Amino acid sequence: MKKLVTVLGATGSVGASTLQIVRENPDKFQIIGITAHSNVSLLAKLAIEFRPKFVVLSDLTLVSDLETRLAHLEIEILIGEEGLDFLASQKTDILVAAISGFAGFKPIFKAISVGTDIAIANKEALVAGGHLLMPLAKEKEVNILPIDSEHNAIYQCMMGHHWGDVEHITLTASGGPFLAMTREEMHDIAPAKALKHPTWNMGAKISIDSATMMNKGLESIEAAWLFGIGREKVSAVIHPQSIIHGFVTFKDETIISHMAPADMKVPISHALGWPERLKIQTEKLDLTKISGLEFMEINHEQFPCYNLAHQLIGEEPCYAAALNAANEIAVSLYLENKLAFGDIYSLCTKTVNMIEIRSLDDYQSVIDYDSFARDIARSIVLSL
């Protein structure tokens, strides 16, 4: 029987990789719903190809265009946040959460609530609301399957092992496009340069997060929630070759690492096929052609965003939620040439230091606090 799949963010890079795996395994999957923010032409093309029951378009101004393109098909078109919530509330076998940013929190919460397994690429939802999402998943007996390459690497390294035997987990980072530059040299760097990641083909937001190393800090928070570990048990190192994606150190000093091509299809296929493995089309990793594997510590002076995020593991959840909100504001302004690259850290750290501590003990409080933190971040921008 085919797995029923919903893909949130179908027109992005993770969505594209997901749908390519479905193309390569047509006997194993059926697409029930796909979503996009504003890429009408690609969304319509995908709808015609995969014939889902639902499509969701976030941009209300483009709905008539989509309706025209799909008029000959019996596909229900849903719009905006309400449409996204409705789709996420439809029980399927697995939902691929590939929407970027905090916008993914609400539909992920909805999907878990109805018992749908989650293949999660959206780290921001766990950074801001992991304290709610993970207990809810346990209550609903929902599998949260990571498709960030690093977290998927740790997940695979731990298969057949016990967390009680783990000394430490390590996520790897390519180092981004500015590894050889000083903090001062990076300060006024143009967005076009920051978007050129040396290894991965990614969306704009995650590319900037990679350049600042905020991404690795957020991933550390994500790992803490996914695997139920404390700050002292998770860290990251720079590994420019991007061949090892993560490794686990056990209490007997054994280290198990995960090696794979730098292709998002690898972790996505693991989550989609779980507990089985899928045959996919990707480059083969020829170990005889690897001349060396380098690892180095992250320089906290050069990349302060990493440490800012990492230090929030284990603190009140509102701090990480505020950091995530401020970072989304900062990255958006930077991409619009309204904020310097070096001021992304300044905006984030000032926001975290200015927030008031609140208890985020339910779904709505997380959403409200995100808005609150964004307002603070916007007010700080005026003083930078």
N, C-alpha and C positions, 0 to 999 in steps of 0.2 A: 504493500500500500504506500502511495506517495505521501511524503510529509507536506503538510500545508504550511506555507511560508508567507509572512508579511515582511516587506522591506521598507523601513522608514529611511528616507534619504536615498531613494533609488537612483537619482541622477548624479550623485557624488561619486568619489573614487571608490569608497568601500561598497557602495551600492552597485557600482559597475562590476566590481570583482565578484560580488555575490551572485549577480545575475549571470555572469559568465560561467560560474560553477554550475548553475542551474542548467544553462545551455549544454554544458558538457555531460550532465547527468539527467537527461529529460525523463528518465524512468523513475527517478527518485523524488522529484519535487514538483509541487504545483503552487504557483504564485496566486495568493488570494488578494493581496492588496499592495499597492506601491504608492509612495508619496514623493513630492518634490516641492521646493519653495517657489521657484519662478521659471524653471526651465521647461516651458510648455512643449516645445518641439520634441525634446528628448522624452519627456514623460508620455506624450502621445505615441511616439514611436515604440516605446517599451510596452505600453498598454496594448497596442495592436499586435505586437509580437507575443506577449505572454497571456493576454486575455484574462486579466485579473477580474475579480468580482467588483473590487472597489479601486478607485484612484483618488488621491487627495492632493489638492493644490493649495498651498498656503496663501499665495498672492491673489487676493479677491479680484483685482483689476484684470486678471488674465483668464478668468473662468470662461467667458464667452468664446474666447479663442480655443480653449480646450474642448468645450462642448461641440464646437463646429468640427474639430478634427476627429472627434469620437462619435459623431452623430449616428454613424452606421452600425455601431456596436452596442450591445446590451451590457454596458458597464456603468455602474453607479458612480457619479462624480460627486465627491464631497469637498467642502471648502473650509479653509481657515482652521483655527484651533479646535473648533467643535468637530469638524470632520476628522481631524487627526485623533482626537479623543475617542470618537466613535469607532474608528478603524482599530485602534489599539485595544478597545474593549471587546473586539470580536475574537473569540477563542480560536487560536490556530496551534499548530504543533510547535512552531518557533517564530519569534519576531526578531528580525535583524535591526538593532538600534544603531543606525548609521547617521542619524541627525547630529549635526555639530552643535555643541553648546548646551546651556541649561534648558533650552527648548525641548530637549529629550527627556527631562525628568518626569513631566506629567504623563506622556504616553507610556513610558516604561513602567511607571507606578500602576497605570490602568491595566497594562498587559499582565503584569505580575498578579494583580488582584483577581483576574479571571483564570489564572493558572497556566498562562502561556510561558513556555521556556524562552529565555532571552539570550540571544547572541549579541553581546554588548561591545560596541566600539566607542560608545559615548561615555568618556571618562568623567565629563562634567557633572552628569547626573549622580554618579557615585561620590564625587568630591563634595557636592553640595548636600546630597541626601542619602548617602550610603548607610547612615545610621537608621534610616527608615526602610530603605529598599531591601537590604540584606535580611533583616528579621522578617519582613513580609514574605520574601522569597522562601525562607525556611518554613514559615507558617503555611504557605500555599503549596509547599513541596515543588517549587519551581527551580529548575536548573539555571544558574547564571553562568553562561559560557563565554569567557573573554575572547575577543577577537583582535584586541591590540596585540601586536606580535610578542611583546615582552610578557604580558600577563598570560597569554596562551602558552608561551614557552614554560613559564613556571607551572602552570596547570599540567602540562604534559610531563614535566620533570617529576611532579609529585604523584603521578599515577602509580599505584602500588606501594606508596610510602605513607608514613604517618607524620602529621605536623608536630607531634611531640618529639620527633627525632631531628627536627630542623633547627639548625643554629642561626641561619641567615639566608635571605634571598637577595639576589642582585639582578637588577634590570640593566640592560645595556642601552647606550645612546651613541649615535653616530658622531655626535659632536656638533652637528649642524654646519651651516655654511661659513661660520665665523670663528672656527676653532683656533685659527692662527692669529686672530686679532685681539688687541687689548680692549678693555672696557671703554676706554676713551676713544679708540678708533671706531668702535661700533656705535657710538652715541647717536650720530646723525646719519647713519646708513639708510639708504633708500629702500622702500618696501620691495621694489623689483628684485633687489639683491637678496633680501631676506627670504623671498619666496622660492629661491633656487636651492632646494634641498639636495645634498650630494648623493643620497641613496634612494629615498622613497618618493613616489609620486602621490602627493597628498593635497588636500584642500588648503585654502588660504589661511584659515585660522590656526590649524595644527602646524602648518609650515612656520608661521611666526612664533608659535609656542616652542617649536623645536629650536629656532634660532636663538631665543632667549634662554632656553633650557627650562622654562616654566613647565613645558610638557613633561619633563622627567620628574619634576616635583609633584605635579598633579597625578602622574602615574604612580608615584610612591604612595600618595594618599589613597588612590584607587586600589592599589595592591593591599594596603592595610585592611580595607573593607572587604575586598574579595576573599582574602585568605585568613582574615581574623588574626592579624599579627600586629605587634606594636612597632613604634618608631625605630627601636634599636635593632629590629630584625629585618629591616628593608633599607636598601640603598641602591645607588646607581653608579655605574662607571662608564667612561667613554671607551667605545670600541669602534674605531673608524671603519673597519671592514664590514660591519653589520652582518656578520655570519652567525655568531652566537647571539641569541636574542634574550637570553636570561639563564641564570644558573642558581642552583640550590646547594648550599653548604650544610651538610649534616653534622651531628654532634661528634661523629667519629672522624671528622675532617674529610670525608668523601665529598667530592663535588660532582654533581650531575648537571650537565649543560644541555641546551637545546640548540641545534644547528639546523638552519634551513635557508633556502634562497630568500632574498629580500623582496618577497612578493606577498602581498596581503591575501592572495588566494590560499596560501598555505594555512594560516590560522583560521580563516573563514571556513575553509573546507572541513577543518577539524571540528568546528562548532556545528556546522550544518549536518555533518554526517554522524556526529556523536550518538552513540558510543562506537560506531564503526568508522572506518577511514574511507575516503573517497579517492578515486583516481582523478588527478587533475593535470592539466597541461601547463607546465611551468618549466623554467630552466632547471637542469640537474646540477647539484652541488658536487663538483669534482674535487675531492680533498687533495688529490695529487697536484693540483694547480694552485693551491693556496700557499703562498710563499711565507706567510706569517700572520699571526693574530696578535694585535696590540691592545693593551688595556691601560687606561690611565685614570687617575682621580679627576673628578670635576673640580675645577678651580672656582671656589666660592666668590672670590673677588671679581673674577672675570664674568661669572654667570650667577649673580646673587639671587635670581628668581628661583633657582633650584632649591637653595637652602631655605628661602622664605617659605616655600610650600612644604618642604620636608619637615620643618620644625612644627608645623601645625598638626601633624599626626598625633592623635591621642588628646588633643585639646578639645575644648567645647566645639561642637559641629558648626556653630555659627561663624567661627573664624575661617574655616575652609570655604564655607558658603560665600562669605564676604570676599575672600581672595578670588574665588572663581568669578564672581560678578564683576569685580574691579578689573580683572584680567580681560574679560570679554569686552568691556568698555574700552580699555586701553588698546587692545589689538584692533578693534574696529576703528578707533580714531587714528591709529598709526597707519592703517591701510588707506585711510582717506587723507593722509599727509597732514593731519591735524595734531599729531603728537610725535615727538622724537622717539626713536627706538630706545634710547637710554632712559627715557621718562616712563616707559612701561613699568619698570621696577619701582620707580618713585611713586607712581600713582597707586600701585598695588600695595606697597608697604604702608603708605599713608592711610589708605582706606582701612586696612586691617587694624591699624593703631587707633583709628577714630571711631570704630563701630561700638555700639553698646551690646553687651552680652545678653542674648535672649535664648530661651529654651525652645528649640525647634522640635517639638514633640509630636507634630502631626503634619500631614501632607500640605495643608494650606499655610501653615506657619513657615515652611521652607520656601514656598512661592512668594509669600509676602516679604520675607527677609531678603530674598534675592532682589526684589524691587527696591527695598530700603537701602541695601548696600550699593546698588547702581546709582541711586540718587546721591549718596555720599560721594561716590567716585566722580560723578559729573560735577559736583560742587568743587572738588579738589582740583579738577582740570583747570579751572579758571585761575588758580594760583600758581600753576607750574610755568 
